Amino acid sequence: MIELVHIPQKVPYSKFTPEVLFELPEVPLDVAENYVRETVIRLAEDSLLMHREVKIRTQLGCDSYLLEPPDDTRTLKIIRVCDWQGRELAIKNGICMSPCNIGAWDWCGGKSCNGSVPWATFRHPNELIVVPPPAGEFELGFSVVLAVAPDRDSCEVDEIVYQRYAQVVIDGAVAALLRMPNKTWSSQAAAAKRAQDFNHGKMRAHLDQMVGSAGAHQRLVTRRFV
């Protein structure tokens, strides 16, 4: 059984569009919102700032568990895996190198496991594999933290993106719109400047994620309200 621990508060992409349209009033509303969505997805993919935690309760004889949160997001990467006692397992080359510290006799239902200790590995970015598969009544729990991004047809995104990285999204969306050819609002020079701002913002978001500050403190970002 796979359970999503917490679904964060979300905001619609339309929360970002007023500031985009303030700068580029000739852009149609639906076009602006579509570019906001694409920019948010790029930001999430490049910075890994959006996380989900799932709890896994293994089933008898089942060795494969798909890690797909049920909230219009898709898994990019497994960030952290902990055992049922909250101990983090060291991940190297996609394999949890630390043993799960369960007696192999219990895990295999009182049968020989050929001296092996249960361990976990991954196939692709979103599939957890446990070896050997549990054969007895003992059930092992895993806690897995995933980096995710919104689906391409999503209508909303985590509120944290709007609260802390709204200007980054606006910079990216405006840059992409300015790069559109043969539009009344097109400007390659202005697009290059805003793209640079967007890339700097992505780097900051990625650093926040690496040091854990994306979930540890509030960052005040001054924005224009229209």
Backbone as a ProteinNet text record, in pm:
[ID]
protein_1_A
[PRIMARY]
MIELVHIPQKVPYSKFTPEVLFELPEVPLDVAENYVRETVIRLAEDSLLMHREVKIRTQLGCDSYLLEPPDDTRTLKIIRVCDWQGRELAIKNGICMSPCNIGAWDWCGGKSCNGSVPWATFRHPNELIVVPPPAGEFELGFSVVLAVAPDRDSCEVDEIVYQRYAQVVIDGAVAALLRMPNKTWSSQAAAAKRAQDFNHGKMRAHLDQMVGSAGAHQRLVTRRFV
[TERTIARY]
84.6	0	88.5	55.7	130.4	38.3	84.8	2.3	79	15.3	74.3	56.4	168.7	164.6	91.3	121.9	63	55	-60.9	-76.9	-72.8	24.5	37.4	-73.8	-87.7	-179.2	-132.2	-227.6	-193.8	-261.1	-206.2	-265.4	-278.3	-379.2	-392.7	-285.9	-254.5	-156.3	-202.3	-331.7	-384.2	-335.7	-282.6	-228.2	-106	-34.6	86.9	59.6	-51.7	-71.9	-92.6	-152.4	-170.2	-39.5	68.3	195.1	257.8	236.9	285	212.2	79.6	0.1	23.7	64.7	98.6	217.3	313.1	430.8	403.8	320.3	292.1	140.9	74.5	-72.3	-132.5	-52.5	-107.2	-116.1	-56.4	-57.3	-196	-256.8	-385.5	-373.2	-479.3	-477.2	-441.5	-501	-474.9	-330.3	-272.7	-132.5	-42	-71.5	8.4	4.6	-114.7	-126.3	-53.5	-58.2	12.2	163.4	215.7	359.6	398.2	308.9	333.7	345.8	253.5	257.8	389.8	427.9	552.3	673.3	670.6	781.9	788	673.5	670.9	725.8	687.1	735.8	887.7	940.6	1086.3	1156.2	1099.3	1157.6	1160.7	1050.7	1045	1142.8	1153.1	1242.5	1388.6	1425.3	1566.3	1611.5	1521.1	1560.9	1523.1	1428.9	1380.7	1322.8	1256.8	1210.1	1080	1001.4	874	893.4	853	871.7	739.1	735.5	625.5	684.3	620.1	660.2	551.8	591.9	497.6	540.8	443.3	467	431.4	518	497.1	489	383.6	370	378.5	485.1	506.4	401.2	374.7	277.6	350	289.6	351.7	379.4	502.9	540.4	557.1	534.2	542.3	676.9	753	885.1	893.5	786.9	790.3	678.4	713.2	616.3	635.4	532.7	538.6	513	595.3	589.1	536.1	405.4	341.5	239.8	268.1	172.5	40.3	-71.4	-202.9	-251.2	-167	-210.2	-162.4	-174.5	-139.4	8	93.6	236.8	299.9	424.3	497.9	633.5	682.5	806.9	927	1020	1144.4	1261.4	1264.1	1380.1	1343.9	1404.3	1392	1500.2	1458.1	1550.5	1603.4	1514.1	1554.1	1465.2	1523.5	1449.2	1483.5	1381.5	1402	1329.6	1383.1	1317.3	1203.4	1140.2	1020.5	1048.8	1176.9	1213.7	1268.1	1256.9	1301.2	1448.8	1520	1662.7	1683.2	1759	1780.4	1876.5	1841.5	1925.6	2016.3	2145	2240.3	2213.1	2202.7	2173.5	2298.6	2339.7	2453.9	2421.8	2430.5	2400.6	2262.1	2167.2	2029.9	2001.6	2098.1	2078	2091.1	1997.7	2009.5	2118.8	2234.9	2348.5	2339.2	2269.9	2256.9	2154.7	2185	2085.5	1965.8	1852.9	1729.4	1719.7	1823.1	1832.8	1713.6	1664.9	1558.2	1615.4	1582.8	1628.2	1577.3	1667.9	1627	1528.1	1538.7	1447	1303.8	1283.1	1149.5	1100	1188.1	1149.2	1102.4	1168	1136.6	1037.2	969.3	864	914.5	1029	1081.9	1155.3	1179.9	1253	1389.9	1478.6	1612.9	1612.3	1687	1705.6	1844.4	1905.9	2041.4	2141	2117.8	2210.5	2200.2	2106.8	2097.1	2015.6	2040.4	1966	1880.2	1755.5	1670.1	1733.5	1719.2	1770	1677.8	1701.3	1612	1693.1	1633.5	1694.6	1583.6	1619.6	1522	1535	1421.7	1418	1349.1	1419.3	1370.9	1358.4	1293	1289.2	1176.7	1086.5	964.8	924.2	1018.3	982.8	1080.4	1027.3	1108.1	1104.4	1222	1233.9	1292.3	1228.8	1282.9	1325.3	1442	1500.9	1547.2	1509.6	1410	1269.1	1169.4	1032.1	987.7	910.1	865.6	778.8	810.1	738.3	662.7	678.5	611.2	507.7	466.2	364.3	422.1	555.4	617.6	599.9	559.8	543.9	641.4	718.1	816.8	760.7	787.9	744	861.1	843.5	941.8	879.1	960.3	920.5	1010.2	949.5	1026.1	990.6	1093.1	1073.8	1108.3	1014.4	1028.4	1037.4	1117.9	1111.2	1011.5	919	812.4	800.9	728.8	694.2	547.2	480.2	339.7	325.7	211.8	180.1	162.5	176.9	163.9	23.6	-76.1	-213.4	-264.6	-174.6	-215.8	-270.7	-348.8	-409.3	-358.8	-279.3	-233.4	-97.9	-35	98.8	107.9	208.3	226.3	234.6	169	166.9	307.2	399.8	536	601.7	566.3	624.5	580.2	452.7	402.3	457.3	464.3	508.3	655	739.2	883.8	951.9	886.9	954.9	866.3	768.9	678.5	754.5	851.7	924.8	1008.4	1058.2	1134	1043.4	922.3	826.6	790.8	766.7	730.6	845.2	969	1084	1090.2	1070	1077.8	966.6	843.8	731.1	745.1	785.3	802.4	914.3	1023.7	1133.5	1086.9	1010.4	962	866.3	781.8	688.1	761	862.2	938.2	1014.6	1046.9	1120	1030.2	898.8	808.6	832.5	846	876.5	752.8	778.3	676.9	552.4	571.8	462.8	487.7	381	397	478.4	481.8	555.4	695.6	734.4	861.5	980.5	1082.1	1206.8	1314.1	1405.5	1508.5	1605	1634.8	1726.4	1665.8	1538.1	1471.7	1454.2	1430.2	1414.6	1542.4	1657.1	1785.2	1807.3	1771.5	1788.3	1696	1570.6	1478	1513.2	1565	1607.7	1723.9	1813.4	1924.5	1872	1773.9	1713.5	1647.6	1579.9	1514.6	1617	1726.4	1828.8	1892	1913.3	1965.4	1865.7	1738.2	1635.1	1629.2	1644.1	1646.4	1763.5	1878.1	1995.3	1970.5	1907.4	1877.8	1780.5	1676.7	1579.9	1646.8	1738.7	1809.5	1897.2	1964.9	2047.6	1960.9	1845.7	1752.1	1715.1	1687.6	1650.4	1765.7	1887	2003	2032.3	2017.1	2047.4	1925.1	1812.3	1692.1	1614.8	1653	1585.5	1451.3	1423.4	1294.8	1179.1	1201.6	1095	1119.9	1227.6	1267	1235.9	1223.1	1197.4	1124	1064.2	994	1092.5	1080.3	1161.4	1067	1094.3	1010.4	1058.1	968.7	1000.3	906.2	961.9	879.4	827.2	697.2	636.4	540.1	508.2	411	273	176	40.5	-45.5	-122.8	-205	-348.6
-118.8	0	124.3	222.4	346.8	461.4	543.6	651	782.3	885.8	1018.6	1080.6	1121.6	1170.9	1304.1	1395.5	1529.7	1591.8	1643.7	1718.7	1867.7	1940.6	2081.7	2167.3	2285.2	2384.2	2422.9	2448.5	2482.3	2611.7	2669.6	2790.1	2767	2826.9	2813	2894.8	2854.7	2929.1	3071.7	3094.1	3228.8	3329.6	3283.2	3375.5	3449.9	3387.9	3449.3	3543.4	3522.7	3590.4	3741.6	3798.8	3944.4	4021.3	3974.8	4046.3	4026.8	3910.5	3889.6	3984.1	3993.3	4080.2	4228	4260.4	4399.5	4444.7	4353	4385	4371.7	4274.4	4248.4	4243.2	4359.1	4361.3	4310.8	4300.3	4255.4	4103.2	4034	3886.8	3836.6	3744.4	3686.4	3612.8	3615.3	3556.3	3408.5	3331.9	3187.7	3157.4	3241.1	3223.1	3251.1	3358	3391.6	3279.1	3224.5	3118.2	2992	2962.2	2844.8	2859.5	2979.2	3001	3000.1	3044.8	3032.6	2886.5	2802.3	2659.2	2596.7	2624.8	2567.6	2614.6	2739.7	2792.2	2726.1	2707.2	2639.7	2497.8	2428.1	2291.1	2290.4	2385.6	2394.3	2422.9	2513.1	2546.7	2424.8	2350.4	2230.7	2123.3	2104.1	2002	2035.6	2161.7	2199.9	2219.9	2259	2288.2	2178.1	2089.9	1982	2039.2	2153.9	2221	2164.3	2093.6	2039.1	1894.7	1868.5	1736.1	1674.6	1542.9	1466	1353	1323.4	1208.5	1101.8	980.3	868.7	761.6	695.5	581.6	454.5	356.1	229.2	117.5	41.2	-80.8	-196.8	-274.4	-380.9	-489.8	-556.8	-665.4	-797.6	-904.2	-1035.7	-1073.2	-1108.4	-1153.7	-1045.8	-919.8	-809.1	-737.8	-728.7	-666.5	-532.9	-488.7	-367	-272.6	-144.7	-45.6	84.3	125	248.6	367.9	469.3	586.5	705.2	711.9	820.3	889.4	1011.7	1082.1	1106.8	1092.9	1109.1	1253.3	1348	1488.1	1567.5	1510.2	1579.8	1619.1	1535.7	1555.6	1425.8	1437.4	1318.6	1315.7	1196.7	1179.4	1208.3	1290	1320.1	1240	1225.6	1165	1123.8	1015.7	976.4	1049	1131.1	1213.1	1139.3	1071.7	1009.9	890.2	787.1	668.4	638.2	618.9	580.6	449.2	371.1	245.6	273.3	166.3	182	244.6	255.8	320.6	461.5	512.4	647.1	660.9	549.7	555.4	571.7	674.2	700.9	598.5	548.4	452.1	525.1	491.1	554.3	507.6	603.5	570.9	593	493.1	502.9	429.4	503.9	444.9	380.7	445.8	396.5	282.1	243.9	131	179.5	136.6	164.2	73.6	129	46.9	-3.1	71.3	27.1	-85.3	-193.6	-300.5	-251.7	-314.5	-271.7	-320.6	-393.9	-434.6	-516.9	-600.9	-692.7	-833.2	-912.7	-1050.2	-1118	-1172.8	-1236.5	-1349.5	-1415.6	-1524.5	-1472.5	-1356.7	-1297.6	-1251	-1183.5	-1128.3	-1237.1	-1352.5	-1459.9	-1560.4	-1523.3	-1608.8	-1737.7	-1731.8	-1850.1	-1943.4	-1898.1	-1979.2	-1916.8	-1993.5	-1944.1	-1839.6	-1729.2	-1627.4	-1638.5	-1754.9	-1777.4	-1678.5	-1643.8	-1556.2	-1410.2	-1372.5	-1233.1	-1151	-1019.7	-926	-840.8	-815.2	-734.2	-598.6	-554.6	-426.1	-371.1	-246.2	-181.1	-116.7	-110.1	-40.5	24.5	92.2	166.1	131.1	132.1	114.6	237.9	308.9	436.5	533.2	645.4	738.2	709.5	619.6	612.5	471.1	377.9	241.7	191	152.5	97.6	-54	-116.1	-261.8	-309.4	-406.2	-465.5	-608.2	-646.5	-777.2	-840.3	-964.9	-1045.1	-998.2	-1033.1	-993.2	-1060.7	-991.4	-1050.8	-1173.4	-1281	-1406.6	-1449	-1374.5	-1411.2	-1308	-1312.7	-1220.4	-1084.9	-1075.7	-950	-846.8	-725.4	-617.5	-505.8	-466.2	-360.7	-228.3	-120.4	10.9	94.5	163.8	258.7	397	499.6	637.9	693	742.4	786.6	931.8	1016.5	1155.4	1166	1219.9	1229.5	1375.7	1402.7	1531	1515	1610.3	1599.2	1727.8	1718.8	1835.3	1824.3	1936.4	1930.3	1857	1791.2	1731.7	1842.1	1803.6	1901.4	1959.4	1884.8	1934.7	1982.8	2009.1	2054.3	2196.4	2231.6	2365.5	2444.4	2381.4	2447.5	2392.3	2463.3	2427.1	2452.8	2396.1	2414.2	2562.7	2599.3	2739.2	2792.9	2706.2	2748.9	2811.1	2763.7	2819	2963.2	2991	3127.6	3216.8	3165.1	3246.9	3286.2	3194.6	3216.6	3237.7	3192.6	3199.5	3258.6	3342.3	3401.4	3484.9	3565.8	3651	3568.1	3454.2	3365.5	3314.9	3273.2	3224.8	3336.3	3455.8	3568.4	3599.6	3599.5	3624.1	3521.4	3394	3289.5	3298.2	3325.4	3334.9	3455.9	3570	3690.8	3670	3606	3580.5	3496	3390.7	3303.3	3376.8	3460.3	3536.6	3638.9	3703	3801.9	3736.8	3608.5	3537.9	3495.4	3502.9	3463.8	3552.2	3492.6	3573.4	3645.7	3760	3834	3869.3	3903.2	3951.8	4098.6	4169.2	4311.5	4331.9	4231.3	4242.8	4179.6	4124.1	4052.2	4145.8	4095.6	4169.7	4070.3	4037.4	3939.8	3991.8	4120.7	4178.3	4171.4	4213.3	4206.8	4062.7	3971.4	3830	3773.7	3812.4	3761.9	3805.6	3929.8	3978.8	3903.9	3885.3	3816.6	3668.2	3608.8	3469	3454.4	3551.8	3549.7	3557.3	3644.7	3654.7	3522	3460.3	3332.2	3224.6	3218.2	3117.7	3139.2	3264.7	3293.2	3248.6	3271.8	3229.4	3079.3	3006.9	2860.4	2810.9	2875.2	2836	2857.6	2968.9	2994.8	2891.3	2858.3	2757.8	2622.3	2587.4	2460.2	2458.6	2569.3	2576.9	2568.2	2634.8	2624.3	2479.7	2406.3	2265.5	2182.5	2210.2	2131.7	2148.5	2269.9	2293.4	2275.5	2242.6	2216.3	2338.1	2455.9	2577.1	2597.9	2525.2	2544.4	2506.3	2416.4	2379.9	2423.5	2503.1	2534.3	2677.1	2771.1	2907.7	2981	3089.9	3173.8	3271.3	3294.4	3394.7	3502.3	3625.4	3736.3	3785.1	3788.5	3836.9	3951.5	4067.5	4183.8	4170.1	4183.5	4170.5	4287.1	4311.4	4415.6	4353.3	4410.5	4360.3	4449.7	4384	4460.9	4412.5
0	0	0	-82.2	-91.3	-51.5	42	96.7	90.5	38.2	36.4	174.3	234.1	371.5	380.7	290	299.4	161.1	126.3	2	36.5	-16.1	21.5	-35.7	22.3	-33.2	-173.1	-262.5	-400.2	-442.7	-548.5	-607.3	-757.4	-822.3	-968.5	-1040	-1161.4	-1240.1	-1267.7	-1260.9	-1285.3	-1181	-1067.1	-966.6	-1019.6	-1114.2	-1166.4	-1284.3	-1353.8	-1481.8	-1472	-1366.3	-1366.3	-1382.7	-1319.1	-1329.6	-1467.3	-1528.4	-1664.8	-1759.7	-1744.8	-1832.9	-1804.2	-1681.5	-1650.5	-1735.5	-1755.7	-1836.1	-1985.9	-2022.2	-2164.3	-2184.3	-2182.4	-2187.2	-2317.6	-2422.9	-2551	-2561.6	-2467.5	-2471.2	-2430.7	-2505.7	-2465.6	-2331.5	-2254.7	-2120.7	-2123.8	-2215.8	-2218	-2256.9	-2343.2	-2381.1	-2261.5	-2188.5	-2071	-1968.2	-1943.5	-1842.9	-1888.1	-2016.7	-2067.2	-2049.2	-2074.2	-2056.8	-1909.5	-1822.7	-1678.8	-1640.4	-1688.7	-1657.6	-1703.3	-1827.2	-1879.3	-1799.2	-1753.1	-1674.6	-1538	-1473.9	-1344.1	-1357.2	-1462.9	-1483.7	-1501	-1579.9	-1597.9	-1466.2	-1387.5	-1257.9	-1166.5	-1162.1	-1077.5	-1125.2	-1255.7	-1310.1	-1284.4	-1299.4	-1288.5	-1144.3	-1055.9	-917.1	-818.4	-857.3	-768	-638.2	-645.7	-524.4	-469.2	-552	-506.3	-458.7	-335.4	-276.9	-234.2	-235.6	-178.6	-94.7	16.7	98.3	90.6	60.1	54.4	152.9	211.3	299.6	224.1	233.7	165	267.5	261.8	341.8	244.3	254.7	157.8	171.4	60.5	55.2	34.1	83.4	75.7	-69.3	-98.8	-231.6	-335.1	-298.8	-395.3	-379.4	-488.3	-480.1	-552.3	-617.7	-698.2	-655.7	-633.9	-587.8	-666.3	-742.2	-819.8	-728.1	-742.2	-655.1	-735	-751.6	-824.8	-735	-689.5	-603.6	-677.1	-607.7	-672.9	-672.6	-711.7	-705.1	-825.9	-945.8	-1069.8	-1075.3	-1015.5	-1027.4	-1077.4	-1123.8	-1169.3	-1100.4	-1075.5	-1002.4	-1091.7	-1040.2	-1109.4	-1054	-921.4	-857.3	-715.9	-668.8	-528.8	-450.1	-353.1	-276.1	-153.8	-82.1	44.5	73	131.8	172.8	318.1	399.7	540.1	566.5	661.6	697.1	794	841.5	923.9	1059	1097.4	1222.9	1201.2	1078.4	1048.8	1019.2	1003.7	974	824	787.5	645.3	586.4	469.7	401.1	303.2	304.1	213.3	71.2	-22.3	-161.9	-245.6	-320.5	-409.5	-538.3	-649.5	-780.1	-784.2	-717.6	-721.7	-627.9	-541.6	-451	-306.8	-220.7	-77.7	-22.7	4.2	43.2	186.8	272.6	411	419.4	490.3	504.6	583.2	560.1	625.5	769.3	816.7	956.8	1004.2	917.9	954.8	950.3	1049	1044	917.5	838.5	713.5	738.4	853.3	886.4	894.6	960.3	970.3	834.3	757.8	628.8	533	536.9	442.7	499.4	604.7	657.6	719.3	785.4	850.8	757.8	634.7	538.8	512.3	458.2	431.8	322	342.7	239.4	179.1	193.5	141.8	200.9	326.8	396.5	359.5	275.2	232.2	330.5	330.1	412.4	319.5	353.7	265.8	234.9	110.6	68.6	-38.7	-78.9	-174.5	-285.4	-401.8	-514.8	-597	-705.9	-784.5	-931.6	-998.4	-1143.1	-1200.9	-1288.2	-1339.5	-1221	-1235.3	-1120.4	-1021.8	-1054.3	-972.6	-932.1	-929.5	-891.8	-786.1	-671.5	-561.9	-569.9	-562.1	-567.1	-434.9	-369.9	-247.7	-278.3	-227	-255.3	-124.9	-97.4	-169.7	-136.1	-215.7	-182.3	-53.3	28.9	155.6	132.2	204.8	186.8	311.5	421.7	545.3	584.6	710.5	759.4	797.4	808.2	846.3	735.2	771.2	674.2	705.5	605.8	621.5	572.6	644.5	600.9	553.8	442.9	392.8	388.6	413.3	391.3	281.6	174.1	57.3	25.5	12.7	-28.3	-176.5	-252.8	-397.9	-440.5	-541.8	-611.5	-725.7	-735.8	-835	-915.3	-1025.9	-1107.3	-1146.3	-1172.9	-1215.5	-1348.5	-1365.5	-1494.9	-1599.4	-1726.2	-1835	-1845.5	-1799.1	-1806.5	-1671.6	-1578.5	-1445.5	-1450.9	-1350	-1341.5	-1221.5	-1135.4	-1013.9	-972.8	-876.5	-831.5	-681.7	-617.8	-474.3	-438.6	-330.2	-288.2	-261.8	-218.5	-188.8	-311.5	-430.7	-552.8	-570.3	-542.3	-554.7	-444.1	-322.7	-209.6	-219.7	-265.8	-257.9	-393.1	-501.3	-630.8	-739.4	-700.3	-798.7	-901	-853.7	-946.7	-1042.9	-998.2	-1086.4	-1198.3	-1162.2	-1262.8	-1360	-1308.4	-1394.8	-1491	-1440.5	-1527.3	-1640.5	-1606.6	-1708.2	-1810.3	-1763.8	-1855.9	-1947.8	-1892	-1973.1	-2074.9	-2033.6	-2126.6	-2244.6	-2215.7	-2323.3	-2416.2	-2360.1	-2443.2	-2530.3	-2472.7	-2549.7	-2664.7	-2650.7	-2756.6	-2872.1	-2853.9	-2962	-3084.1	-3202.4	-3321	-3376.2	-3433.2	-3510.1	-3429.5	-3301.7	-3218.7	-3186	-3157.2	-3125.6	-2998.9	-2912.6	-2787.3	-2794.6	-2908	-2920.2	-2899.1	-2829.3	-2809.4	-2765.6	-2855.7	-2823.7	-2717.1	-2720.9	-2622.1	-2481.8	-2470.8	-2340.3	-2295.1	-2389.3	-2355.7	-2295.7	-2350.1	-2299.3	-2154.7	-2123.1	-1986.1	-1890.6	-1928	-1837.7	-1825.4	-1932.3	-1924.1	-1826.9	-1825.2	-1730.1	-1587	-1563.2	-1430.1	-1390.5	-1486.9	-1459.3	-1423.2	-1496.2	-1467.6	-1330.2	-1292.8	-1159.5	-1052.7	-1077.9	-982.7	-968.9	-1080.6	-1074.3	-990.4	-1006	-927.5	-779	-744.9	-603.9	-548	-626.7	-581.9	-563	-653.4	-641.1	-516.6	-488	-367.3	-242.6	-244	-131.6	-106	-214.4	-200.5	-145.7	-191.2	-149	-1.1	50.7	192.3	281	218.1	296.8	337.6	289.4	334.6	267.8	158.9	91.4	181.7	277.9	369.3	511	531	667.7	708.8	614.7	653.9	543.6	580.7	484.1	420.4	293.1	223.8	171.1	209.2	165.5	30.1	-67.9	-201.1	-232.9	-261.3	-294.5	-436.7	-453.1	-584.5	-605.9	-730.8	-764.6	-771.1	-705.5	-706.5	-795.5	-882	-974.3	-963.9
[MASK]
++++++++++++++++++++++++++++++++++++++++++++++++++++++++++++++++++++++++++++++++++++++++++++++++++++++++++++++++++++++++++++++++++++++++++++++++++++++++++++++++++++++++++++++++++++++++++++++++++++++++++++++++++++++++++++++++++

